[in-house]
Amino acid sequence: MGAVDIGEQAEGSKRSQNVGSPRCCQERVRNLMSIDFVSWCRPEQSSSQVWPPGASPAIGARTSAPRPACANALEGRPKTLGPTPTDPSPEGGFGLPAASLQEAGPQGEGLRPAGRSALPRVRVGLIVAALLTGSSCGGLKPPSAASAPPTPVVVVKAMQMDVPVHAEWVATLEGYVNAQIQPQVSGYLIRQDYQEGSYVHKGDVLFEIDPRPFQAVLDQAKGQLAQARAQLYLADVNVKRDTPLVQERAIAQSQLDTEIAAQMLAKAAIQADEAAVEQAQLNLGFTSVRSLVDGIAGIATTQMGNLVSPSTVLTTVSQVDPIKVYFPISEQEYLRFTSKLPKKNSAGDLLHASDSPSLDLILSDGSTYPHKGRVIFTDRQVDPQTGTIRVVAAFANPGNILRPGQFGRVRALLGVRQGAVLVPQRCVTELQGTYEVALVTAQNSISIRKVKVGERVGLLWVINEGLAPGETVVAEGTSKVRDGMLVTPTVETPAPEGSK
């Protein structure tokens, strides 16, 4: 073996070692950018294949010209040629003349124009091929996902049990009786006799109006009554005196008739004056504004010294034990309740039957009110705008803890669901209106599954569809798992109080 062969083998071994490196890819692109495609792709002609000027080989004629240099280069034997001396200032950046691209034979004979658009496409194709070949370089490969360790997660088993089915509605609290306190006479407010927010009884004086004008009217009415009584006395005396005289024909009958009419007028005047006195006494009593119900008195809406009238609302007294709770139910729920009630119940007693379910009141802080409530009546019609009907319930309120205007939720037990599938609520993920759980298969891989959820029972959630009892779902770490990911599960048993 000669020295040339040994050198070629060493050079080939070196190229084979570097073919997979990033530097190898960069060198390939750099070599391709420096090739003169006009000279590179020119056939290596022999002396016997010289075409005269203006002549060209016949179409379809076979020639024995040697293979182009570009074919040898693609086989690993590149022949790099620089720009020709006749191209002192190439403008295309490819080692080509600006005016025209020409291919020449030996000694410049037989010049033939070449196409402009074919050569850039050749260069781009070769560069892309070099880049695709370089993509197999070991330094450019991403790390394999299979080499990542499994993700640790906490899982639970889907359980099956009988759960009570409840329905909840938004509720508003109102006083059983809400009495607006308004004066019945006009006058200046001179005193407030109650403490705002305190409990008052029926008949307690809340406000006082200046009574002096009304006292004067009462005294005047009493004086007029006294005058009417005196006139009646005089008429009685005249009639009593003149009656026997008329029988003896001592006086005319007409005189007696006049005296009897005066007597009747005096009696009528007395009745009118007595009514005036009674009205004056009432008005004088109305200067003391009293509560008409037992309950909690609200804040006064007027100040002392203001001129008030019968249209002025001074305050409101609400009876809060028991207290009313208003809540709307849908038309569908109304029909469902109707089907469960006995047929003997009339429409007016709907939901007011003795077997109607007891109600729980959930306050705004999430606590459940200790006293149960019952429906007392329903509205006469369904609201056509909302499609709901108002239901009114009553709750005992010892200590007046509940107040009008509060909001809460009314919950009613509708039945018991047999064999329901439940998982902790933290296992369910909501995404654009759909619900998903991360299921752990027997191979410890993740399978994302869509489910349909039902009622919430404490810390658990009823799964209507998509999950079977005993299947394993991710409870902690749902945000870091993906479909098909390998995990290391740790089983956790749900707390017993989660089902309450």
Buried (B, 14 or more C-beta within 10 A) or exposed (E): EEEEEEEEEEEEEEEEEEBBBEEBBEBBBEBBEEBBBBBBBBBEBEEEBEEEEEEEEEEEEEEEEEEBBBEBBEEEEBEEBEBBEEBEEBEEEBBBBEEEBBBBBEEEEBEEEBEEEEBBEBBEEBBEEBEEEBEEBEEEEEEEEEEEEEBEBBBBBBBBBEBEBBBBBEBBBBBBBBBEBBBEBBBEBBEBEBEEEEBBEEEBBBBBBBBEBBBEBBEEBBEBBEEBBEBBEEBBEBBEEBEEEBEEEEBEEEEBEBBBEBBEBBBEBBEEBBEBBEEBBEBBBBBBBBBEBBBBBBEBEBEEEEEBEEEBBBBBBBBBBBBBBBBBBBEEBBEEBEEEBEEEBEEEBBBBBEEBBEBBBBBEEEEEBEBEBBBBBBEEEBEEEEEBBBBBBBBEBEEBBBBBEBEBBBBBEBEEBEEBBBBBBBBBBEEEEEBBBBBBEEEBBBBBBEBEBBBBBBBBBBBEEBBEBEBBBBBBBBEEBEEEBBBEBEEEEBEEEBBE
